Amino acid sequence: MNTHRWMSRQFFSFYLTWGIFLPYFTGWMIHTKGMTVSEASLIMSLGLVIRGLSTLFVFPQLSEKFSSKTLLNGMTIGTFMALLLSIPANSFTSLLVVVLFLHFFYPTLMPALDTAAGVLVQHRQLRDYGKSRSWGSIGFVVGGMILTLFTGRFGDEVILWALLTGLFAFLCLGVLRAPDVLSEKPQADETHKGGLLQLFKVKHFGIVLIVVILLQAAHASYYNYGYIYLQEIEAPTYLIGAIINIAVIAEIIFFIMADKAFRSFSPGSLLILAALGSTIRWILVFAFPNVAVFSISQVLHACSFAMGHYAFMQYLIKNIAPAEIPKAQGIYSALALSWSTAVFTIFGGFLYEIEPGYAFLGMIVCTIPSLLVALVYKKLERKRELEAEMVG
């Protein structure tokens, strides 16, 4: 079967739903379920905690017992059930329980898909990870654009029904034939029982993880305050959606070209470029508080997010055994994509109340250390290459 087409299809169909959930689900709770902004924010913040616990501990454990295909389908069914339970949930308590249940299953699909892609690359069944992943970014944009048309006509109630429809389609695609290696149940002798700490024995895993945690944490202010900051600097309302999507388009272009354009770049070199681009991005937003510069800075999302994520995937593919990839993805998802973002959201909010631009400038407390650590890793990487050449 065509594994590139299969992986691209899975990325597209999942991220199409994520493009509905991430920007709109909080608004659905507020406008449809009657939650206040503070109540909805608390629910989603606690959801991030559960998301981190699920991806850090539950996902790696299940990956030792079930095939990638079974795990993807199981998590999708759990997500679908949680969304169905949200229909009758009308109180704060009931909605909190349902959303925590949702966060236990739904975000786990992200590391599960990246794990599947990593395994396919290692087994030489997927040549270009970047091109397949670009379909996820395309799906994210398409999901948001389609939903905008329906919410304008039918109101915010349609958000939940769009999510249910998208997840049902993703489940239907999931039960179709998958690459054989993803349908194989892990063998007992292939799974290492050393736990999560076992990964830190892999050379330089810890230092690479520090870099990507800092890189992803630096997006906290953008994800949470980018929309209201554009209103603050008087961006035309009808252009805000387009300005935000510049970042996703830059991400798509990067993933499409990454496998060829950066084939000769090591993970260390990519991490340095990502940290440098991220630092420049947030300084630009602070130094020039106008719509034009903010729009230009959005192009640097290709560095700050996409290149950092791609570099981590390249490191995993080259250095981590297939049986250990789910653990590595779980750690990355929990620490880089969940908890660090939650912590720096609070930090960014404190700065935003002082001066909106400070929330973005404050993110260099992540990007500059990430640049320094990436430079250290690059030296270690080069030293390792020289040692390998001498042995060879």
Steps between C-alpha positions, in 0.01 A plus 500: 500500500602865460619586852560866416138535390376314810706710742407827325132405514518427873682826574251700290186346648616532861629857475183603318319425827778663706454816290143505631572404860800720585370843393127449558426255779544756780261732317252213465501450879445873557235569237318167492535367854490834679840477667676822599842577351670416830309171533583395144866598548520296821345196329747519209797559734412192705458319169864583418605334826310182411637515146854505637439209736334294227772553240785462750387184679193336344591523132847340533357217714224424251753513216678203658181293489318602182587564137505857366181438303312360802619785719397767249154348460454453876592860576269621224207302642570645847507851354173444314330374818621802698359735239165319511493533880552875466156536338301454825769664719369843594645574843858605577571176684358268235675687219828495694482122540418450131779732378755330726384169354541652152855620574593153618437359151498769232845668518665157528422450132777752417794305645337179377502628141857630526606168651343315207678729254834453679467121493417507127807714428724266702363201308564688173130495414463878518761708325388857570362569847478872427273463197262271687494733803427799275158344432427532871561875482286521187223313682523745792443797268221327306319403821499856629395648167211259451379549856500879458250465216267282709521702824415815305181335376395267783670644810749350748284191561643357178852480652425179691322338206793584272738337749284188524478475122875543458585244770256250353666539158844457663380180669360364172836561333672335795323168459620471140819312423815654649868424426576153637770619741243725673260210547758284676465460876827588680696193605594462865870477421485817292365725773743623759375500855737769626225762506516857377837565663652237274481750215735740674773242462483557123778736407393867509126424534473720810670800343293479180184473712593817692536692173162394359321557832628859506419552131141383537446683830591825322172479304286537814431873459432465128254213541309665782531874438579532128135552406431771758840662431400544135188677625722708731710625206178571305522229236185498282265233633453344158878454465579342838421146386717543190790642703489207743495255209822646358681300769329176401570561130869558582493175698348313204763634258779402738377143543456459123858606426677382816599149394687627194610848609635390840611146419864589573422686824552323831240528780743731684522743207121502462449570870741796485310648204167439674611675819649792307185543290280481808703766683481736202126437469407609852738797500341624176148473643604702806717760326253579220142483633323528168302269276752491214795385712286252694392350168861476379607344830242225446722354227753417772255242636674276248809528722360536851254209477540295181879482488526420872244221468665364186844503666368300794342244266828466310685444827252228604519324164881492511554418866196336664398136457148448355373347827614810690353764268156507673673580831701779339187638332312483831770698680513756219124540486463535877796726577535703180144520366297498823654588836766749389239685295267510801774644725607768253139590425477621862833685462388654171166605648677680785715691249203572271320681782804725546546567128371277216830503312687374808314168475681429172837648596484291817515182291871562435557361850433172320652563159840636602573209739377261230748658256787464745416138580461425127849641438636272772321203345639587156853481643426163660346383174810604305727332755302177463530520120879543522528204737298287257726606212812406698356158586399451138 
